[in-house]
C-alpha cells in the first residue's frame, strides 16, 4: 500500500546517515575502550585512588550510555521497518498512526544524537551554571528575568536534567533582579552555551496602567562547571565575604538567619553567591566551589580570546546588543539575531521549547530572509 511504502522509504533513507553517525560518535572505538575500562575496574588496586576510580567510572558510564543509545536507535529503525512490512502485508491501516508516531520519535532521537556530535568543545559535556540579570526596563525587566528563569527550568526538566538553585534575588515590586542555577547532566553546557547573551522582550506591560508597549532586556551568562579537585589557593585577603538573609525560593528556613553568602574576588572582580543550602557553612562551601570553578576556567583558558569564549562577550544589557528578541505585541515572534531562526508560537517557547534555537546555533545555521 502506498501509505506504508512511503513510511518504508522514509526509514530506509536513514541507513547511510546512521552509518555516518556511527563513525561520528566513534562507536567502534568506544566499544573497545569500554571493554578496557571494565577490565580495569576489576583490578585489585582499582579503588586505591578513590578520586581517580570515581572519574573512571563516570567516564565509563558516559561511554556505555552513548553506545547503548546508538544501538537502540538502530534497533528502533529495524523494529519500525518490520512493523511496516507486517502492516503492509495485512493491509492494517489501523497501525499507520502508531507507525507514524514511532517514525517521528526515531527521527527526533536521531537528531538529538546527531547534535551531540557537534558538542566537541573541551567543556561541552560539563554541567552548566546559568545566571540571569535584569537590564534596562525596571520592574518590567525583572519580570522578564522571572519568565526566562521559568523557560530554562522548563527546558531542563523536559531534558531530564537536575536543577539546583544557587542564588535568587527578588525584585522590589515584582520579578527577579538576578538568579543563578546549576543545570546538572551530560552536555548541559554544550547545549546551553547557545543562550549566552542579551535577551529582548517586547510586550504590553502588565505594570503600565496606560497599556503601553514596553521593551525590556535581561542578560544570560552561561559557564561550565569545572573540576574543583584541582588545588586552587585563594588568599583570604583577596576575598570580600558578605553574609545576608536568603530571599525568595527556599523553604521555611529562608529569611530567618543570615545563611546566604556572597564572595567577591578582588583580583579578578568575580562575584559569586549562594543561598541554596540550609546553613551558612554549606553556602560558603558551595560559593567557594563556584569561585574555584570560575578561577579554574580562567586559568585553563590562559589566553584572553579563550576567556571571552568561555564567559562570553560582556555587552551592555540594553538595545542593540540582544542575541534574541521575544515579541508578544503587535505580533508574536521569537527570532534569533545570530542564526535567523524564528518561532511564531511564543507561548510554546516560553514553556521551554527552545530546541530549535539551540539546534540552529549548534549547526551553524544562518537563515537568510
C-alpha positions as CSV (number, residue, x, y, z in Angstrom):
1,X,0.0,0.0,0.0
2,X,1.2,3.5,-0.8
3,X,1.0,4.8,2.8
4,X,3.3,2.0,4.0
5,X,5.6,2.3,1.1
6,X,6.2,6.0,1.9
7,X,7.0,5.1,5.5
8,X,9.4,2.3,4.5
9,X,11.2,4.6,2.1
10,X,11.5,7.2,4.8
11,X,13.1,4.7,7.2
12,X,15.4,3.3,4.5
13,X,16.7,6.7,3.8
14,X,18.3,6.7,7.2
15,X,20.6,3.7,6.5
16,X,23.5,5.8,5.3
17,X,23.0,8.7,7.9
18,X,23.1,6.1,10.7
19,X,26.3,4.7,9.4
20,X,27.8,8.2,9.3
21,X,26.5,8.8,12.8
22,X,28.2,5.7,14.0
23,X,31.5,7.0,12.6
24,X,31.0,10.5,14.1
25,X,30.2,9.0,17.5
26,X,33.3,6.7,17.2
27,X,31.1,3.7,18.4
28,X,33.7,1.0,17.5
29,X,36.4,2.9,19.3
30,X,34.2,3.5,22.3
31,X,33.2,-0.2,22.5
32,X,36.9,-1.2,22.6
33,X,37.5,1.5,25.3
34,X,34.6,0.3,27.3
35,X,36.0,-3.3,27.4
36,X,39.3,-1.9,28.6
37,X,37.8,0.2,31.3
38,X,35.5,-2.6,32.5
39,X,38.6,-4.8,32.9
40,X,40.4,-2.0,34.7
41,X,37.5,-1.8,37.3
42,X,38.1,-5.5,38.2
43,X,41.7,-5.0,39.1
44,X,42.5,-5.4,42.8
45,X,44.1,-1.9,43.2
46,X,41.3,-0.1,41.4
47,X,40.0,1.7,44.5
48,X,43.4,2.7,45.8
49,X,42.9,6.1,44.4
50,X,39.2,6.9,45.0
51,X,39.0,10.1,43.1
52,X,40.6,8.5,40.0
53,X,38.4,5.5,40.3
54,X,35.2,7.6,40.5
55,X,36.2,9.6,37.5
56,X,36.9,6.5,35.5
57,X,33.5,5.1,36.4
58,X,31.8,8.3,35.4
59,X,33.6,8.2,32.0
60,X,32.7,4.5,31.6
61,X,29.0,5.2,32.3
62,X,29.1,8.0,29.8
63,X,30.6,5.8,27.1
64,X,28.2,3.0,27.8
65,X,25.2,5.3,27.6
66,X,26.3,6.7,24.2
67,X,26.8,3.2,22.7
68,X,23.5,2.0,24.2
69,X,21.7,5.0,22.8
70,X,23.1,4.4,19.3
71,X,22.4,0.7,19.4
72,X,18.8,1.4,20.5
73,X,18.4,3.9,17.6
74,X,19.5,1.2,15.1
75,X,17.2,-1.4,16.8
76,X,14.2,1.0,16.7
77,X,14.6,1.6,13.0
78,X,14.8,-2.2,12.4
79,X,11.6,-2.7,14.5
80,X,9.8,0.0,12.7
81,X,10.7,-1.5,9.3
82,X,9.5,-4.9,10.4
83,X,6.2,-3.4,11.7
84,X,5.8,-1.5,8.4
85,X,6.3,-4.7,6.4
86,X,3.9,-6.7,8.6
87,X,1.2,-4.0,8.5
88,X,1.5,-3.6,4.7
89,X,1.1,-7.4,4.2
90,X,-2.0,-7.4,6.4
91,X,-3.3,-4.0,4.9
92,X,-3.7,-2.9,8.5
93,X,-4.3,0.8,8.2
94,X,-5.1,1.0,11.9
95,X,-1.4,0.5,12.6
96,X,-0.5,3.5,10.4
97,X,-0.9,6.0,13.3
98,X,1.3,4.0,15.7
99,X,3.9,3.5,12.9
100,X,3.9,7.2,12.0
101,X,4.3,8.2,15.7
102,X,7.2,5.7,16.0
103,X,9.0,7.2,13.0
104,X,8.7,10.7,14.3
105,X,10.2,9.6,17.6
106,X,13.0,7.8,15.8
107,X,13.8,11.0,13.8
108,X,13.8,13.1,17.0
109,X,16.2,10.7,18.7
110,X,18.4,10.6,15.6
111,X,18.6,14.4,15.5
112,X,19.4,14.5,19.2
113,X,22.3,12.1,18.8
114,X,23.5,14.0,15.6
115,X,23.6,17.2,17.6
116,X,25.7,15.6,20.3
117,X,28.4,15.0,17.6
118,X,28.7,18.8,17.3
119,X,29.5,19.1,21.0
120,X,33.2,18.9,20.7
121,X,34.3,21.8,22.9
122,X,36.5,21.0,25.9
123,X,33.7,21.8,28.4
124,X,30.6,20.9,26.4
125,X,29.9,17.7,28.4
126,X,30.0,19.6,31.7
127,X,27.2,20.8,34.0
128,X,26.2,24.4,33.3
129,X,26.0,27.4,35.6
130,X,23.3,29.7,34.1
131,X,22.9,33.3,35.6
132,X,20.2,35.8,34.7
133,X,20.4,39.5,35.4
134,X,17.8,42.2,34.8
135,X,18.9,45.0,32.5
136,X,17.2,48.1,31.0
137,X,13.4,48.2,31.8
138,X,13.0,48.4,35.5
139,X,10.3,46.3,37.1
140,X,9.4,45.0,33.6
141,X,12.9,43.8,33.1
142,X,12.8,42.0,36.5
143,X,9.6,40.3,35.4
144,X,11.3,39.3,32.2
145,X,14.1,37.6,34.2
146,X,11.4,35.5,36.1
147,X,10.0,34.5,32.7
148,X,13.4,33.4,31.4
149,X,14.0,31.6,34.7
150,X,10.8,29.6,34.1
151,X,11.7,29.0,30.5
152,X,15.1,27.5,31.2
153,X,13.9,25.4,34.1
154,X,11.1,24.0,32.0
155,X,13.6,23.1,29.2
156,X,16.0,21.5,31.7
157,X,13.2,19.4,33.3
158,X,12.0,18.2,29.9
159,X,15.5,17.1,29.1
160,X,15.8,15.2,32.4
161,X,18.4,17.5,33.8
162,X,18.6,18.2,37.5
163,X,18.3,21.8,38.6
164,X,20.0,23.3,41.6
165,X,19.1,26.9,42.6
166,X,22.2,28.7,43.6
167,X,21.1,32.3,44.1
168,X,17.8,34.1,43.8
169,X,17.3,37.9,44.4
170,X,13.7,39.1,44.1
171,X,12.8,42.4,42.6
172,X,11.3,45.2,44.9
173,X,7.9,45.2,43.2
174,X,7.8,42.0,41.1
175,X,10.0,39.6,39.2
176,X,13.6,38.7,39.9
177,X,16.7,41.0,39.9
178,X,19.1,38.2,39.4
179,X,19.4,34.4,39.8
180,X,21.8,31.6,39.2
181,X,21.1,27.9,38.7
182,X,23.2,24.8,38.2
183,X,21.9,22.6,35.4
184,X,23.3,19.1,36.1
185,X,23.6,16.5,33.4
186,X,25.7,15.4,30.5
187,X,26.2,18.1,27.8
188,X,24.2,20.7,29.8
189,X,26.9,23.4,29.0
190,X,27.2,22.2,25.4
191,X,23.5,22.9,24.7
192,X,23.1,26.0,26.9
193,X,26.1,27.9,25.7
194,X,23.8,28.9,22.8
195,X,21.8,31.0,25.2
196,X,24.6,33.3,26.4
197,X,23.9,36.9,25.6
198,X,21.2,39.6,26.0
199,X,17.5,38.6,25.5
200,X,15.0,41.3,24.5
201,X,11.3,41.3,25.3
202,X,8.6,43.4,23.6
203,X,5.0,43.3,25.0
204,X,2.2,45.3,26.5
205,X,3.4,45.8,30.1
206,X,1.1,44.5,32.8
207,X,2.7,47.1,35.1
208,X,1.7,50.0,32.9
209,X,-1.8,51.3,33.7
210,X,-1.9,53.0,30.3
211,X,-1.4,49.7,28.5
212,X,1.6,50.8,26.5
213,X,4.1,48.6,24.8
214,X,7.5,48.2,26.6
215,X,10.9,46.8,25.6
216,X,12.9,45.1,28.3
217,X,16.2,43.4,28.5
218,X,17.9,40.6,30.5
219,X,21.4,39.1,30.3
220,X,22.1,35.4,30.4
221,X,25.6,34.2,31.3
222,X,26.4,30.5,30.9
223,X,29.7,29.0,32.0
224,X,30.7,25.3,32.5
225,X,31.1,23.8,36.0
226,X,34.7,22.9,36.3
227,X,36.5,20.1,38.1
228,X,37.3,21.7,41.5
229,X,39.5,18.9,42.7
230,X,42.5,20.8,41.4
231,X,44.3,22.7,44.1
232,X,43.5,26.4,43.7
233,X,44.8,28.6,46.5
234,X,42.8,31.7,47.3
235,X,44.3,34.2,49.6
236,X,41.6,35.3,52.2
237,X,42.9,38.8,51.8
238,X,41.7,38.8,48.2
239,X,38.2,38.0,49.2
240,X,35.3,40.1,50.4
241,X,32.7,37.9,52.2
242,X,29.1,39.2,52.6
243,X,26.6,37.3,54.7
244,X,22.9,38.1,54.3
245,X,19.5,36.6,54.6
246,X,18.3,34.4,51.9
247,X,15.3,35.6,49.8
248,X,12.8,34.1,47.5
249,X,12.6,30.4,47.0
250,X,14.0,28.1,49.6
251,X,11.6,26.8,52.2
252,X,10.8,27.6,55.8
253,X,14.4,28.3,56.9
254,X,14.6,31.2,54.4
255,X,14.6,34.8,55.9
256,X,15.3,33.6,59.4
257,X,19.1,33.8,59.7
258,X,22.0,35.2,57.7
259,X,22.7,31.9,55.8
260,X,23.4,33.3,52.3
261,X,26.9,34.1,51.2
262,X,28.3,36.3,48.5
263,X,32.0,36.3,47.6
264,X,33.9,39.0,45.7
265,X,37.3,38.1,44.4
266,X,39.2,41.4,44.2
267,X,42.0,40.5,41.8
268,X,39.5,39.3,39.1
269,X,36.3,41.1,40.0
270,X,34.4,37.7,40.0
271,X,31.3,37.7,42.2
272,X,29.5,34.5,43.2
273,X,26.6,34.0,45.6
274,X,24.9,31.0,47.1
275,X,21.8,30.7,49.3
276,X,20.6,27.3,48.2
277,X,21.8,25.3,51.2
278,X,20.3,25.2,54.7
279,X,23.3,26.5,56.6
280,X,25.9,29.3,56.2
281,X,28.7,26.8,56.2
282,X,27.2,24.8,53.3
283,X,26.5,28.0,51.3
284,X,30.1,29.1,51.9
285,X,31.4,25.8,50.7
286,X,29.2,26.0,47.6
287,X,30.1,29.6,46.9
288,X,33.8,28.7,47.2
289,X,33.4,25.8,44.8
290,X,31.7,28.2,42.3
291,X,34.5,30.7,42.7
292,X,37.2,28.0,42.3
293,X,35.4,26.7,39.2
294,X,35.4,30.2,37.6
295,X,39.1,30.8,38.6
296,X,40.0,27.3,37.3
297,X,38.2,28.1,34.0
298,X,40.2,31.4,33.7
299,X,43.4,29.6,34.5
300,X,42.7,26.9,31.9
301,X,41.8,29.4,29.3
302,X,45.1,31.2,29.6
303,X,44.5,33.5,26.6
304,X,42.1,36.4,26.6
305,X,40.4,35.1,23.5
306,X,39.6,31.8,25.2
307,X,38.4,33.6,28.4
308,X,36.0,35.6,26.3
309,X,34.8,32.4,24.6
310,X,34.3,30.8,28.0
311,X,32.4,33.7,29.6
312,X,31.0,35.3,26.5
313,X,31.1,38.9,25.3
314,X,30.3,41.3,28.2
315,X,27.8,43.5,26.4
316,X,25.6,46.2,27.8
317,X,22.2,44.8,28.8
318,X,20.2,47.1,26.5
319,X,19.1,47.9,23.0
320,X,21.4,46.8,20.2
321,X,23.2,44.0,22.0
322,X,20.5,41.3,22.0
323,X,21.0,37.9,20.6
324,X,17.3,37.1,20.5
325,X,14.0,39.0,20.6
326,X,10.7,37.8,22.0
327,X,7.8,39.8,20.6
328,X,4.4,39.4,22.2
329,X,2.8,42.5,20.6
330,X,1.8,43.7,17.9
331,X,2.5,40.2,16.6
332,X,4.0,37.1,18.1
333,X,7.5,36.1,17.1
334,X,10.8,34.9,18.7
335,X,13.8,35.4,16.4
336,X,17.5,34.7,17.0
337,X,19.6,37.5,15.6
338,X,22.6,35.2,15.1
339,X,21.1,32.4,13.1
340,X,17.9,33.9,11.8
341,X,15.9,31.0,13.3
342,X,12.4,32.0,14.4
343,X,9.2,30.7,16.0
344,X,5.8,32.3,16.0
345,X,4.4,30.3,18.9
346,X,5.9,32.5,21.6
347,X,3.9,30.8,24.4
348,X,5.5,27.4,23.5
349,X,8.9,28.9,23.6
350,X,8.3,30.4,27.0
351,X,7.2,26.9,28.1
352,X,10.8,25.8,27.4
353,X,10.6,24.6,23.8
354,X,13.8,26.2,22.7
355,X,15.5,23.2,21.0
356,X,15.0,24.8,17.6
357,X,17.2,27.8,18.6
358,X,19.8,25.5,20.2
359,X,19.9,23.2,17.2
360,X,20.3,26.1,14.8
361,X,23.1,27.6,16.8
362,X,25.0,24.3,17.1
363,X,24.5,23.5,13.4
364,X,25.9,26.9,12.5
365,X,22.7,27.7,10.7
366,X,22.2,31.1,9.1
367,X,18.7,31.6,7.6
368,X,18.7,34.4,5.1
369,X,15.4,36.3,4.7
